[in-house]
Each structure stands twice: as C-alpha cells, then as structure tokens.
Amino acid sequence: MKKVKIVRFKNGNLESAEDLITEEYILHLKINPEVSFDVIITPELIKEFVYGNLYTEGFIRSKEEIKKYNEKIKDNLINVTVQIKDFSRRLDFLKKNYNIVWTECGSVPEIKRLTDQIKSIEGKIKINAQNVLNILDEIKDKIELFKQTGALHYAFLFDYNTKLKIYSYDIGRHNAVDKVVGSQLLVDQRLDDKMLYITGRISLDIILKCLRVKIPIIISRGAPLDSAVTIAQKYNICLIGFLRGKRFNIYSHPEVIVQ
C-alpha cells in the first residue's frame, strides 16, 4: 500500500488530503528454460502466489516438485525462477501461447482439453447452512484494505466448521486464489477438506483451479457465470453465490448443504 497526496472535493469545498492506493508490480516467472510469463500482482506473498499458481494451473502436483526457487525484486519488477522436476514431460499438456492475451474464461478447445484431464471431486460432504452464513462474520474485520482502497479482491480458506485457515488479497481475484492455495500448500498439502470464499464473481477458470487442487466448495458474495455452473455440476463441486446477509443461492450440488 502507498500513501499519496490528493485533492478531495467534499461538502462543496476542495481540500488537500492523503489517500491510500494499491501498488502494482510486474512478476516475471521463468519455469526451467522452457516457459516464462508475466503477471500483474500486489507485492505481498510472492512465493505463496508462485507455488499456488503452479499448483492450480497444473504445472506441479506437489510442492516437492519445485527443486529450486529464486526471487529478486528491483523497483516494481519481481523476477522469479523455478526449477520443476521432470517438467519437460508435461510440456505437451501444458502447451499454451503466453505471448497472446487470453480471456479469463479461455477458449472452447482449451476448456475441453483441460477438463478431459481432470477427474471429478469425490466424497460425500455435508455442511450446515448456518456455517456458510457464519463466513460473513469471520471476514468482516479482515477486509479493511478493501474498504480503504476499493481496489482489492480477497480469497479465504475455511474448514467445514467455518474456522478461517488462511486469507489473502490481490488486485486480481485469480491471484488472490493462487496466494491462499500456495499458502496452504506450503504448510499442508491437503485442500480437499476446505471451502474457498472469494469476493469476486465465479468464472470458469476459478472452477478449474479448484478442480485441480480438489477444493470441493466455492462460495462468493457475487455471481457465478454459466460455464462455471456447468462444470461445477459435472465435476461435483458445490457452488454458492450471492452470500449476503442471511441468504445465499446454491447453483450446483445442493445436497452438500443441510439445515
């Protein structure tokens, strides 16, 4: 976060003031010698983001597959290099042109290729509806930076009893998800007994990230997109949107939520 001097118009008058704004850094990530790409990111939890992104995007299956990690920061540029064990064997599956701009929901061939490689989440989970409502109480004092800047997305990991495990924020909602996944990955491999709550809408790529790491429940204060609902229904993810006040909507696998 960074403080800047501004001029504010308030109550009919112009006055000098200070405001808190969110910083943007460029993260250049190089994987072995074969792949590299850039991400715009807030400068907190960089290692957690890298591990989480590599995990949710299918580059690694465990933290032990990352053999070397090196991070250098200069000005607003973060250079990270990682060495992944047996990475060359996965290049065909991971092949993607990082020199073009991809929409956040991907292309139809890309979606089919990815979902063909992913197995449905297994398990018969039952969550009390009140525990879902409790999430709002748990996060209300954790989103102060959003209230101050209006520029951040948050992601939270809860257990099934609504005990908060880890949370993070970023200018990108995908980055925020990667940060909490990476934070959990670095301390405990298991994610299949967690619920993910995000402050932004639920798009297909968020669903795919959760599928890869086996998060079975995704909750948001916002709306899910059509493709996200379709894939959640197919692959056994409970998808909840519009968690506000004392209500929420269940878009897939409502049998997970009980009174």
DOKOL-651123 format. One record per atom (N, C-alpha, C): residue in three letters; residue number from 1; atom name; x, y, z. Coordinates in steps of 0.02 Angstrom, whole numbers, plus 50000, padded with zeros to 5 digits. Atoms other than C-alpha are relative to their C-alpha. Example, Ala and Ser with C-alpha at 12.3 -4.5 7.8 and 13.67 -1.06 7.14 Angstrom:
2
ALA 1 N 50045 49941 50000
ALA 1 CA 50615 49775 50390
ALA 1 C 50045 50060 50000
SER 2 N 49958 49941 49997
SER 2 CA 50684 49947 50357
SER 2 C 49961 50055 50037
***
This chain:
259
MET 1 N 50042 49941 50000
MET 1 CA 50000 50000 50000
MET 1 C 50044 50063 50000
LYS 2 N 49960 49939 50008
LYS 2 CA 50057 50176 49964
LYS 2 C 49955 50061 50013
LYS 3 N 50037 49938 49987
LYS 3 CA 50001 50347 50028
LYS 3 C 50019 50053 49949
VAL 4 N 49987 49947 50049
VAL 4 CA 49982 50488 49902
VAL 4 C 49960 50062 50021
LYS 5 N 50036 49938 49987
LYS 5 CA 49932 50670 49918
LYS 5 C 49950 50011 49944
ILE 6 N 50053 49989 50049
ILE 6 CA 49768 50711 49832
ILE 6 C 49963 50064 50018
VAL 7 N 50048 49946 49986
VAL 7 CA 49640 50850 49819
VAL 7 C 49931 49969 49998
ARG 8 N 50066 50030 49993
ARG 8 CA 49468 50799 49878
ARG 8 C 49946 50054 49998
PHE 9 N 50058 49955 50000
PHE 9 CA 49303 50885 49838
PHE 9 C 49949 49970 50048
LYS 10 N 50045 50025 49949
LYS 10 CA 49190 50867 49990
LYS 10 C 49960 50057 50030
ASN 11 N 50044 49949 49970
ASN 11 CA 49041 50964 50056
ASN 11 C 50007 50068 49965
GLY 12 N 49997 49938 50038
GLY 12 CA 49060 51091 49917
GLY 12 C 50067 50034 50000
ASN 13 N 49934 49968 49996
ASN 13 CA 49245 51126 49951
ASN 13 C 50055 49954 49975
LEU 14 N 49939 50036 50017
LEU 14 CA 49413 51073 49880
LEU 14 C 50049 50004 50058
GLU 15 N 49955 50000 49944
GLU 15 CA 49536 51019 50013
GLU 15 C 50057 49950 49988
SER 16 N 49943 50046 50005
SER 16 CA 49708 50937 50025
SER 16 C 49989 49941 50046
ALA 17 N 50010 50060 49959
ALA 17 CA 49709 50759 50089
ALA 17 C 50052 49947 49980
GLU 18 N 49960 50058 50018
GLU 18 CA 49801 50592 50087
GLU 18 C 49953 49942 49985
ASP 19 N 50040 50060 50016
ASP 19 CA 49736 50431 50010
ASP 19 C 50046 49940 49996
LEU 20 N 49962 50062 50004
LEU 20 CA 49793 50250 50017
LEU 20 C 49984 49966 49935
ILE 21 N 50011 50033 50064
ILE 21 CA 49817 50167 49848
ILE 21 C 50039 49935 49997
THR 22 N 49970 50066 50006
THR 22 CA 49864 49992 49795
THR 22 C 50056 50001 49949
GLU 23 N 49942 50003 50045
GLU 23 CA 50034 49959 49717
GLU 23 C 49994 49942 49951
GLU 24 N 49998 50052 50051
GLU 24 CA 50057 49858 49558
GLU 24 C 50073 49983 49984
TYR 25 N 49934 50023 50021
TYR 25 CA 50212 49754 49523
TYR 25 C 49991 49953 49940
ILE 26 N 49998 50050 50053
ILE 26 CA 50258 49651 49371
ILE 26 C 50041 49941 50025
LEU 27 N 49965 50061 49983
LEU 27 CA 50304 49472 49413
LEU 27 C 50018 49963 49936
HIS 28 N 49976 50040 50057
HIS 28 CA 50410 49386 49280
HIS 28 C 50021 49932 50026
LEU 29 N 49989 50068 49975
LEU 29 CA 50404 49199 49312
LEU 29 C 50030 49957 49945
LYS 30 N 49967 50045 50047
LYS 30 CA 50525 49083 49223
LYS 30 C 50002 49930 50029
ILE 31 N 50003 50070 49978
ILE 31 CA 50497 48896 49235
ILE 31 C 50050 49959 49959
ASN 32 N 49947 50035 50035
ASN 32 CA 50651 48793 49193
ASN 32 C 50024 50044 49942
PRO 33 N 49984 49955 50055
PRO 33 CA 50717 48855 49025
PRO 33 C 49943 50007 49949
GLU 34 N 50048 50006 50054
GLU 34 CA 50557 48818 48929
GLU 34 C 49944 50052 50000
VAL 35 N 50061 49959 49996
VAL 35 CA 50416 48932 48991
VAL 35 C 50013 50061 50043
SER 36 N 50000 49941 49958
SER 36 CA 50402 49109 49055
SER 36 C 49939 50042 49984
PHE 37 N 50056 49955 50012
PHE 37 CA 50261 49234 49076
PHE 37 C 49998 50053 50055
ASP 38 N 50005 49943 49955
ASP 38 CA 50216 49397 49164
ASP 38 C 49931 50004 50031
VAL 39 N 50063 49991 49964
VAL 39 CA 50082 49433 49293
VAL 39 C 50003 50068 50036
ILE 40 N 50006 49940 49959
ILE 40 CA 50025 49599 49368
ILE 40 C 49973 49979 50068
ILE 41 N 50014 50028 49934
ILE 41 CA 50018 49573 49555
ILE 41 C 50015 50051 50055
THR 42 N 49979 49962 49942
THR 42 CA 50022 49656 49725
THR 42 C 50060 49964 50032
PRO 43 N 49935 50030 49982
PRO 43 CA 50192 49628 49807
PRO 43 C 50000 49958 50064
GLU 44 N 50003 50043 49940
GLU 44 CA 50132 49525 49957
GLU 44 C 49995 49927 49980
LEU 45 N 50006 50073 50008
LEU 45 CA 50152 49335 49969
LEU 45 C 50019 49977 49930
ILE 46 N 49978 50018 50068
ILE 46 CA 50251 49315 49809
ILE 46 C 50014 49925 49994
LYS 47 N 49985 50071 50004
LYS 47 CA 50318 49141 49846
LYS 47 C 49936 49959 50004
GLU 48 N 50063 50036 49993
GLU 48 CA 50145 49085 49901
GLU 48 C 49961 50003 49934
PHE 49 N 50034 49995 50064
PHE 49 CA 50073 49151 49738
PHE 49 C 50031 49953 49949
VAL 50 N 49966 50042 50050
VAL 50 CA 50203 49061 49632
VAL 50 C 49983 49927 50010
TYR 51 N 50017 50070 49986
TYR 51 CA 50176 48894 49718
TYR 51 C 49927 49986 49985
GLY 52 N 50071 50009 50012
GLY 52 CA 49988 48917 49712
GLY 52 C 49982 50000 49927
ASN 53 N 50014 49996 50071
ASN 53 CA 49985 48967 49530
ASN 53 C 50024 49938 49963
LEU 54 N 49974 50060 50032
LEU 54 CA 50095 48822 49477
LEU 54 C 49957 49939 50017
TYR 55 N 50043 50056 49979
TYR 55 CA 49982 48704 49575
TYR 55 C 49931 50004 49967
THR 56 N 50068 49994 50028
THR 56 CA 49813 48772 49517
THR 56 C 49999 49997 49924
GLU 57 N 49997 50003 50073
GLU 57 CA 49871 48781 49336
GLU 57 C 50027 49934 49974
GLY 58 N 49980 50067 50021
GLY 58 CA 49935 48602 49334
GLY 58 C 50073 49992 49984
PHE 59 N 49929 50006 50013
PHE 59 CA 50121 48637 49321
PHE 59 C 50033 49952 50050
ILE 60 N 49974 50046 49950
ILE 60 CA 50154 48541 49483
ILE 60 C 49942 49963 50033
ARG 61 N 50050 50038 49964
ARG 61 CA 50062 48409 49584
ARG 61 C 50014 49999 50075
SER 62 N 49982 49994 49930
SER 62 CA 50153 48438 49749
SER 62 C 50055 50052 50006
LYS 63 N 49948 49950 49990
LYS 63 CA 50269 48567 49825
LYS 63 C 50070 49971 49991
GLU 64 N 49935 50032 50006
GLU 64 CA 50411 48440 49821
GLU 64 C 50026 50000 49929
GLU 65 N 49978 50000 50070
GLU 65 CA 50415 48450 49631
GLU 65 C 50039 50064 49982
ILE 66 N 49960 49940 50011
ILE 66 CA 50489 48625 49643
ILE 66 C 50068 49990 50035
LYS 67 N 49934 50016 49974
LYS 67 CA 50675 48592 49664
LYS 67 C 50040 50063 50017
LYS 68 N 49965 49937 49986
LYS 68 CA 50738 48772 49659
LYS 68 C 49952 50058 49993
TYR 69 N 50041 49939 50003
TYR 69 CA 50656 48940 49693
TYR 69 C 50046 50059 50014
ASN 70 N 49959 49940 49991
ASN 70 CA 50742 49108 49671
ASN 70 C 49959 50062 49984
GLU 71 N 50041 49940 50007
GLU 71 CA 50664 49280 49692
GLU 71 C 50043 50062 50008
LYS 72 N 49965 49936 49997
LYS 72 CA 50734 49453 49656
LYS 72 C 49951 50056 49986
ILE 73 N 50045 49943 50008
ILE 73 CA 50643 49619 49674
ILE 73 C 50042 50063 49990
LYS 74 N 49967 49935 50012
LYS 74 CA 50702 49784 49599
LYS 74 C 49947 50047 49973
ASP 75 N 50053 49952 50017
ASP 75 CA 50589 49935 49591
ASP 75 C 49933 49964 50001
ASN 76 N 50065 50034 50003
ASN 76 CA 50419 49869 49534
ASN 76 C 50002 49937 49957
LEU 77 N 49993 50062 50039
LEU 77 CA 50486 49714 49447
LEU 77 C 50024 49944 50045
ILE 78 N 49982 50060 49962
ILE 78 CA 50492 49543 49529
ILE 78 C 50019 49945 49950
ASN 79 N 49978 50055 50042
ASN 79 CA 50595 49409 49443
ASN 79 C 50004 49936 50042
VAL 80 N 50000 50064 49965
VAL 80 CA 50562 49230 49499
VAL 80 C 50018 49946 49950
THR 81 N 49983 50059 50040
THR 81 CA 50644 49075 49428
THR 81 C 49988 49938 50043
VAL 82 N 50011 50063 49965
VAL 82 CA 50591 48899 49475
VAL 82 C 50024 49943 49955
GLN 83 N 49982 50062 50035
GLN 83 CA 50655 48728 49428
GLN 83 C 49954 49945 50023
ILE 84 N 50049 50052 49984
ILE 84 CA 50523 48592 49419
ILE 84 C 50026 49933 49976
LYS 85 N 49977 50068 50016
LYS 85 CA 50566 48408 49421
LYS 85 C 49959 49971 49942
ASP 86 N 50031 50035 50057
ASP 86 CA 50528 48315 49257
ASP 86 C 49950 50045 49963
PHE 87 N 50047 49953 50030
PHE 87 CA 50444 48471 49187
PHE 87 C 49992 49988 49925
SER 88 N 50002 50008 50072
SER 88 CA 50487 48432 49005
SER 88 C 49949 49948 49978
ARG 89 N 50049 50052 50018
ARG 89 CA 50373 48279 49008
ARG 89 C 49929 50027 49996
ARG 90 N 50067 49973 49998
ARG 90 CA 50222 48390 49037
ARG 90 C 49988 50057 49950
LEU 91 N 50006 49941 50043
LEU 91 CA 50254 48521 48904
LEU 91 C 49944 49994 49950
ASP 92 N 50054 50008 50048
ASP 92 CA 50131 48448 48779
ASP 92 C 49932 50015 50032
PHE 93 N 50063 49988 49965
PHE 93 CA 49991 48450 48907
PHE 93 C 49992 50074 50018
LEU 94 N 50003 49932 49976
LEU 94 CA 50036 48624 48968
LEU 94 C 50010 50051 49944
LYS 95 N 49984 49955 50055
LYS 95 CA 50069 48697 48796
LYS 95 C 49946 50053 49992
LYS 96 N 50046 49943 50006
LYS 96 CA 49992 48869 48783
LYS 96 C 50041 50060 49978
ASN 97 N 49964 49942 50025
ASN 97 CA 50042 49028 48693
ASN 97 C 49993 50058 50050
TYR 98 N 50002 49947 49950
TYR 98 CA 50086 49152 48830
TYR 98 C 50017 50068 49969
ASN 99 N 49986 49936 50033
ASN 99 CA 50126 49287 48701
ASN 99 C 49937 50032 49972
ILE 100 N 50063 49969 50020
ILE 100 CA 49942 49319 48665
ILE 100 C 49957 50010 50061
VAL 101 N 50044 49986 49944
VAL 101 CA 49805 49386 48775
VAL 101 C 49943 49949 50001
TRP 102 N 50054 50049 49993
TRP 102 CA 49686 49251 48839
TRP 102 C 49944 50032 50041
THR 103 N 50055 49978 49959
THR 103 CA 49513 49295 48900
THR 103 C 49998 49958 50063
GLU 104 N 49997 50035 49936
GLU 104 CA 49484 49245 49080
GLU 104 C 49963 49934 49999
CYS 105 N 50037 50063 50003
CYS 105 CA 49364 49107 49029
CYS 105 C 50027 49953 49947
GLY 106 N 49967 50045 50047
GLY 106 CA 49479 49034 48896
GLY 106 C 49961 49990 49936
SER 107 N 50033 50017 50063
SER 107 CA 49430 48960 48729
SER 107 C 49968 49931 50007
VAL 108 N 50034 50065 49997
VAL 108 CA 49317 48810 48695
VAL 108 C 50049 49942 49995
PRO 109 N 49952 50055 50003
PRO 109 CA 49460 48696 48638
PRO 109 C 50043 49995 50063
GLU 110 N 49959 50000 49939
GLU 110 CA 49563 48749 48789
GLU 110 C 49962 49969 50058
ILE 111 N 50042 50026 49946
ILE 111 CA 49420 48711 48908
ILE 111 C 49993 49924 49993
LYS 112 N 50009 50072 50010
LYS 112 CA 49389 48539 48830
LYS 112 C 50065 49962 50015
ARG 113 N 49937 50033 49987
ARG 113 CA 49574 48496 48836
ARG 113 C 50014 49994 50075
LEU 114 N 49987 50000 49928
LEU 114 CA 49586 48543 49019
LEU 114 C 49953 49954 50038
THR 115 N 50048 50041 49963
THR 115 CA 49426 48460 49078
THR 115 C 50007 49926 49984
ASP 116 N 49989 50070 50016
ASP 116 CA 49469 48300 48986
ASP 116 C 50053 49969 50045
GLN 117 N 49945 50025 49958
GLN 117 CA 49621 48285 49101
GLN 117 C 49984 50001 50074
ILE 118 N 50016 49990 49930
ILE 118 CA 49530 48320 49264
ILE 118 C 49946 49951 50023
LYS 119 N 50049 50047 49973
LYS 119 CA 49438 48195 49372
LYS 119 C 49951 50037 50046
SER 120 N 50050 49971 49956
SER 120 CA 49279 48234 49467
SER 120 C 50021 49994 50073
ILE 121 N 49985 50002 49929
ILE 121 CA 49296 48275 49651
ILE 121 C 49956 49948 50034
GLU 122 N 50036 50054 49966
GLU 122 CA 49247 48128 49760
GLU 122 C 49985 50019 50072
GLY 123 N 50015 49989 49929
GLY 123 CA 49170 48124 49933
GLY 123 C 49929 50024 50010
LYS 124 N 50068 49980 49983
LYS 124 CA 49002 48150 50017
LYS 124 C 50004 50047 50060
ILE 125 N 49992 49949 49949
ILE 125 CA 49015 48313 50113
ILE 125 C 49932 50026 50021
LYS 126 N 50060 49968 49976
LYS 126 CA 48879 48388 50221
LYS 126 C 50021 50061 50042
ILE 127 N 49984 49938 49966
ILE 127 CA 48892 48569 50278
ILE 127 C 49936 50033 50025
ASN 128 N 50057 49965 49972
ASN 128 CA 48771 48658 50393
ASN 128 C 49992 50069 49968
ALA 129 N 50013 49936 50033
ALA 129 CA 48689 48808 50309
ALA 129 C 50022 50059 50043
GLN 130 N 49980 49946 49955
GLN 130 CA 48724 48914 50462
GLN 130 C 50075 50012 49997
ASN 131 N 49928 49992 50006
ASN 131 CA 48910 48881 50442
ASN 131 C 50018 50043 49939
VAL 132 N 49989 49958 50058
VAL 132 CA 48900 48959 50270
VAL 132 C 49986 50073 50017
LEU 133 N 50017 49931 49980
LEU 133 CA 48815 49114 50341
LEU 133 C 50053 50029 50047
ASN 134 N 49950 49976 49952
ASN 134 CA 48949 49125 50476
ASN 134 C 50062 50030 49966
ILE 135 N 49942 49974 50036
ILE 135 CA 49079 49164 50343
ILE 135 C 50002 50076 50001
LEU 136 N 50002 49926 50003
LEU 136 CA 49022 49345 50333
LEU 136 C 50025 50031 50065
ASP 137 N 49975 49975 49936
ASP 137 CA 49055 49370 50519
ASP 137 C 50075 49990 50007
GLU 138 N 49929 50016 49994
GLU 138 CA 49225 49289 50504
GLU 138 C 50044 50048 49959
ILE 139 N 49957 49960 50044
ILE 139 CA 49287 49403 50364
ILE 139 C 49991 50076 50010
LYS 140 N 50017 49928 50000
LYS 140 CA 49211 49572 50411
LYS 140 C 50056 50044 50026
ASP 141 N 49944 49959 49976
ASP 141 CA 49366 49632 50505
ASP 141 C 50065 49984 49963
LYS 142 N 49941 50019 50037
LYS 142 CA 49486 49558 50376
LYS 142 C 50007 50037 49933
ILE 143 N 50001 49968 50066
ILE 143 CA 49441 49667 50226
ILE 143 C 50007 50075 50006
GLU 144 N 49992 49928 49988
GLU 144 CA 49493 49836 50294
GLU 144 C 50035 50034 49941
LEU 145 N 49964 49970 50055
LEU 145 CA 49613 49867 50150
LEU 145 C 49955 50011 49940
PHE 146 N 50048 49988 50053
PHE 146 CA 49471 49846 50026
PHE 146 C 49959 50062 50015
LYS 147 N 50040 49941 49982
LYS 147 CA 49369 49974 50121
LYS 147 C 50040 50064 49990
GLN 148 N 49958 49941 50006
GLN 148 CA 49517 50094 50116
GLN 148 C 50018 50016 49928
THR 149 N 49977 49989 50069
THR 149 CA 49566 50070 49933
THR 149 C 49947 49987 49947
GLY 150 N 50050 50019 50050
GLY 150 CA 49417 49991 49844
GLY 150 C 50030 49964 49940
ALA 151 N 49964 50026 50058
ALA 151 CA 49545 49903 49733
ALA 151 C 50020 49927 50005
LEU 152 N 49973 50066 49988
LEU 152 CA 49568 49728 49801
LEU 152 C 49946 49946 49998
HIS 153 N 50040 50060 49992
HIS 153 CA 49495 49554 49787
HIS 153 C 50030 49958 50055
TYR 154 N 49978 50042 49945
TYR 154 CA 49503 49433 49933
TYR 154 C 49982 49927 49986
ALA 155 N 50015 50071 50000
ALA 155 CA 49510 49244 49947
ALA 155 C 50013 49973 50070
PHE 156 N 49996 50029 49933
PHE 156 CA 49482 49145 50108
PHE 156 C 49993 49924 49995
LEU 157 N 50009 50072 49993
LEU 157 CA 49505 48961 50150
LEU 157 C 49973 49985 50070
PHE 158 N 50031 50020 49937
PHE 158 CA 49391 48890 50285
PHE 158 C 49998 49924 50004
ASP 159 N 50018 50070 49993
ASP 159 CA 49370 48718 50358
ASP 159 C 49924 49994 50002
TYR 160 N 50073 50010 50006
TYR 160 CA 49196 48642 50361
TYR 160 C 49961 50027 50060
ASN 161 N 50033 49969 49942
ASN 161 CA 49161 48717 50533
ASN 161 C 50007 50076 49999
THR 162 N 49991 49928 50011
THR 162 CA 49195 48892 50463
THR 162 C 50056 50029 50043
LYS 163 N 49939 49974 49968
LYS 163 CA 49362 48907 50551
LYS 163 C 50046 50025 49945
LEU 164 N 49958 49971 50051
LEU 164 CA 49469 49025 50448
LEU 164 C 50071 49973 50005
LYS 165 N 49932 50027 50001
LYS 165 CA 49634 48946 50397
LYS 165 C 50050 50051 49972
ILE 166 N 49954 49954 50034
ILE 166 CA 49715 49070 50276
ILE 166 C 49959 50048 49958
TYR 167 N 50031 49954 50047
TYR 167 CA 49666 49226 50181
TYR 167 C 50052 50044 49968
SER 168 N 49954 49955 50034
SER 168 CA 49746 49344 50057
SER 168 C 49961 50047 49955
TYR 169 N 50031 49951 50045
TYR 169 CA 49711 49487 49938
TYR 169 C 50047 50015 49943
ASP 170 N 49960 49980 50058
ASP 170 CA 49770 49549 49770
ASP 170 C 49955 50043 49955
ILE 171 N 50039 49963 50048
ILE 171 CA 49717 49664 49629
ILE 171 C 49963 49953 49952
GLY 172 N 50033 50050 50042
GLY 172 CA 49671 49506 49533
GLY 172 C 49968 49946 50042
ARG 173 N 50033 50052 49959
ARG 173 CA 49544 49382 49601
ARG 173 C 50032 49932 49990
HIS 174 N 49964 50063 50011
HIS 174 CA 49638 49237 49519
HIS 174 C 50064 49998 50041
ASN 175 N 49939 49997 49960
ASN 175 CA 49798 49295 49603
ASN 175 C 49985 49988 50074
ALA 176 N 50018 50009 49930
ALA 176 CA 49710 49302 49772
ALA 176 C 49988 49926 50015
VAL 177 N 50011 50072 49992
VAL 177 CA 49653 49121 49748
VAL 177 C 50066 49963 50001
ASP 178 N 49935 50034 50002
ASP 178 CA 49828 49066 49700
ASP 178 C 50040 50012 50064
LYS 179 N 49963 49986 49938
LYS 179 CA 49900 49152 49854
LYS 179 C 49977 49958 50058
VAL 180 N 50023 50041 49943
VAL 180 CA 49788 49061 49978
VAL 180 C 50014 49926 49988
VAL 181 N 49983 50070 50015
VAL 181 CA 49813 48895 49888
VAL 181 C 50074 49987 50013
GLY 182 N 49929 50007 49988
GLY 182 CA 50001 48921 49890
GLY 182 C 50018 50002 50073
SER 183 N 49987 49996 49928
SER 183 CA 49999 48971 50073
SER 183 C 49983 49935 50034
GLN 184 N 50020 50065 49971
GLN 184 CA 49905 48811 50116
GLN 184 C 50047 49945 49977
LEU 185 N 49956 50052 50027
LEU 185 CA 50015 48706 50003
LEU 185 C 50067 49998 50036
LEU 186 N 49934 49997 49968
LEU 186 CA 50174 48765 50089
LEU 186 C 49999 49974 50072
VAL 187 N 50003 50025 49932
VAL 187 CA 50111 48712 50261
VAL 187 C 49965 49932 50005
ASP 188 N 50040 50062 49997
ASP 188 CA 49994 48567 50219
ASP 188 C 49974 49986 49929
GLN 189 N 50020 50016 50068
GLN 189 CA 49963 48479 50054
GLN 189 C 49924 49999 49990
ARG 190 N 50071 50017 50009
ARG 190 CA 49778 48446 50088
ARG 190 C 49957 50062 49990
LEU 191 N 50048 49948 50014
LEU 191 CA 49643 48557 50013
LEU 191 C 49929 49972 49991
ASP 192 N 50065 50030 50014
ASP 192 CA 49501 48433 49990
ASP 192 C 49953 50003 50060
ASP 193 N 50043 49991 49942
ASP 193 CA 49434 48472 50163
ASP 193 C 49991 50075 50016
LYS 194 N 50005 49927 49992
LYS 194 CA 49424 48661 50136
LYS 194 C 49944 50028 49957
MET 195 N 50047 49961 50040
MET 195 CA 49296 48787 50074
MET 195 C 50036 50064 49979
LEU 196 N 49971 49938 50025
LEU 196 CA 49350 48934 49965
LEU 196 C 49946 50053 49996
TYR 197 N 50045 49942 50007
TYR 197 CA 49264 49102 49986
TYR 197 C 50038 50055 49964
ILE 198 N 49970 49945 50037
ILE 198 CA 49301 49241 49860
ILE 198 C 49952 50058 49997
THR 199 N 50042 49940 50001
THR 199 CA 49239 49418 49848
THR 199 C 49977 50018 49930
GLY 200 N 50020 49984 50069
GLY 200 CA 49226 49422 49658
GLY 200 C 49955 49947 49971
ARG 201 N 50043 50049 50033
ARG 201 CA 49119 49330 49533
ARG 201 C 50037 49935 49988
ILE 202 N 49971 50066 50010
ILE 202 CA 49147 49145 49500
ILE 202 C 49999 49984 49925
SER 203 N 49994 50016 50071
SER 203 CA 49210 49113 49324
SER 203 C 50028 49930 49991
LEU 204 N 49979 50069 50014
LEU 204 CA 49260 48951 49239
LEU 204 C 50071 49988 50023
ASP 205 N 49931 50013 49982
ASP 205 CA 49445 48974 49270
ASP 205 C 50010 49992 50075
ILE 206 N 49998 50011 49928
ILE 206 CA 49415 48987 49457
ILE 206 C 49980 49928 50016
ILE 207 N 50022 50069 49991
ILE 207 CA 49321 48822 49447
ILE 207 C 50056 49951 49982
LEU 208 N 49947 50045 50022
LEU 208 CA 49464 48740 49351
LEU 208 C 50057 49999 50050
LYS 209 N 49947 49998 49949
LYS 209 CA 49591 48798 49479
LYS 209 C 49981 49956 50060
CYS 210 N 50022 50039 49942
CYS 210 CA 49488 48722 49619
CYS 210 C 49996 49926 49985
LEU 211 N 50002 50070 50020
LEU 211 CA 49462 48561 49523
LEU 211 C 50069 49968 50003
ARG 212 N 49933 50028 50001
ARG 212 CA 49648 48537 49501
ARG 212 C 50026 49985 50070
VAL 213 N 49974 50009 49932
VAL 213 CA 49681 48554 49687
VAL 213 C 49949 49969 50047
LYS 214 N 50051 50038 49965
LYS 214 CA 49520 48465 49741
LYS 214 C 49963 50039 50055
ILE 215 N 50042 49962 49954
ILE 215 CA 49431 48607 49833
ILE 215 C 49928 49987 49981
PRO 216 N 50066 50022 50020
PRO 216 CA 49251 48544 49839
PRO 216 C 49944 50051 50007
ILE 217 N 50053 49951 49989
ILE 217 CA 49154 48700 49891
ILE 217 C 50027 50070 49985
ILE 218 N 49980 49932 50018
ILE 218 CA 49166 48875 49815
ILE 218 C 49942 50046 50015
ILE 219 N 50051 49954 49978
ILE 219 CA 49070 49021 49888
ILE 219 C 50021 50071 49981
SER 220 N 49985 49930 50017
SER 220 CA 49058 49203 49833
SER 220 C 49942 50045 50021
ARG 221 N 50052 49950 49990
ARG 221 CA 48965 49362 49875
ARG 221 C 49971 50022 49933
GLY 222 N 50021 49980 50067
GLY 222 CA 48949 49385 49686
GLY 222 C 49966 49943 49963
ALA 223 N 50036 50046 50043
ALA 223 CA 48876 49291 49540
ALA 223 C 50047 49949 49968
PRO 224 N 49963 50047 50042
PRO 224 CA 48935 49132 49453
PRO 224 C 49982 50010 49926
LEU 225 N 50014 49998 50071
LEU 225 CA 48949 49127 49264
LEU 225 C 49973 49932 49977
ASP 226 N 50033 50060 50026
ASP 226 CA 48856 48999 49158
ASP 226 C 50048 49942 49993
SER 227 N 49952 50054 50010
SER 227 CA 49010 48898 49111
SER 227 C 50026 49972 50066
ALA 228 N 49978 50022 49934
ALA 228 CA 49064 48892 49293
ALA 228 C 49949 49952 50031
VAL 229 N 50053 50042 49973
VAL 229 CA 48897 48819 49345
VAL 229 C 49999 49932 49965
THR 230 N 50001 50062 50039
THR 230 CA 48902 48689 49206
THR 230 C 50055 49952 50022
ILE 231 N 49943 50042 49981
ILE 231 CA 49075 48625 49253
ILE 231 C 49995 49979 50073
ALA 232 N 50008 50018 49929
ALA 232 CA 49037 48630 49440
ALA 232 C 49950 49943 50007
GLN 233 N 50050 50054 49998
GLN 233 CA 48882 48522 49411
GLN 233 C 50030 49934 49977
LYS 234 N 49972 50060 50030
LYS 234 CA 48980 48399 49305
LYS 234 C 50053 49967 50044
TYR 235 N 49942 50027 49965
TYR 235 CA 49131 48381 49419
TYR 235 C 49992 50001 50077
ASN 236 N 50016 50011 49929
ASN 236 CA 49046 48376 49590
ASN 236 C 50027 50055 50046
ILE 237 N 49983 49943 49958
ILE 237 CA 49085 48550 49656
ILE 237 C 49936 50034 50022
CYS 238 N 50057 49961 49974
CYS 238 CA 48959 48637 49768
CYS 238 C 50016 50074 49990
LEU 239 N 49988 49930 50019
LEU 239 CA 48944 48814 49701
LEU 239 C 49946 50044 50030
ILE 240 N 50046 49956 49965
ILE 240 CA 48866 48952 49806
ILE 240 C 50015 50072 49982
GLY 241 N 49992 49930 50016
GLY 241 CA 48838 49132 49753
GLY 241 C 49954 50044 50040
PHE 242 N 50042 49949 49967
PHE 242 CA 48763 49292 49821
PHE 242 C 49991 49988 50075
LEU 243 N 50002 50005 49928
LEU 243 CA 48809 49257 50001
LEU 243 C 49999 50071 50030
ARG 244 N 50009 49933 49974
ARG 244 CA 48740 49415 50079
ARG 244 C 49947 49998 50055
GLY 245 N 50048 49999 49946
GLY 245 CA 48654 49448 50244
GLY 245 C 49986 49930 50026
LYS 246 N 50020 50066 49975
LYS 246 CA 48557 49291 50291
LYS 246 C 49978 49954 49943
ARG 247 N 50023 50041 50057
ARG 247 CA 48540 49214 50118
ARG 247 C 50058 49983 49954
PHE 248 N 49954 50017 50054
PHE 248 CA 48635 49130 49977
PHE 248 C 49964 49954 49951
ASN 249 N 50027 50043 50053
ASN 249 CA 48599 49036 49814
ASN 249 C 50048 49942 49988
ILE 250 N 49959 50059 50015
ILE 250 CA 48660 48858 49781
ILE 250 C 49988 49982 49927
TYR 251 N 50006 50010 50072
TYR 251 CA 48696 48829 49596
TYR 251 C 50018 49929 49978
SER 252 N 49984 50070 50017
SER 252 CA 48764 48652 49598
SER 252 C 50009 49960 50064
HIS 253 N 49995 50049 49945
HIS 253 CA 48756 48501 49714
HIS 253 C 49973 50028 50066
PRO 254 N 50031 49974 49938
PRO 254 CA 48634 48572 49843
PRO 254 C 49997 49949 50055
GLU 255 N 50003 50051 49948
GLU 255 CA 48637 48406 49935
GLU 255 C 50057 50007 50051
VAL 256 N 49945 49988 49954
VAL 256 CA 48800 48465 50015
VAL 256 C 49978 50042 50060
ILE 257 N 50022 49953 49948
ILE 257 CA 48709 48599 50116
ILE 257 C 49938 49973 50035
VAL 258 N 50056 50026 49961
VAL 258 CA 48594 48542 50257
VAL 258 C 49980 50050 50053
GLN 259 N 50024 49955 49947
GLN 259 CA 48488 48632 50386
GLN 259 C 50016 49971 50069
***
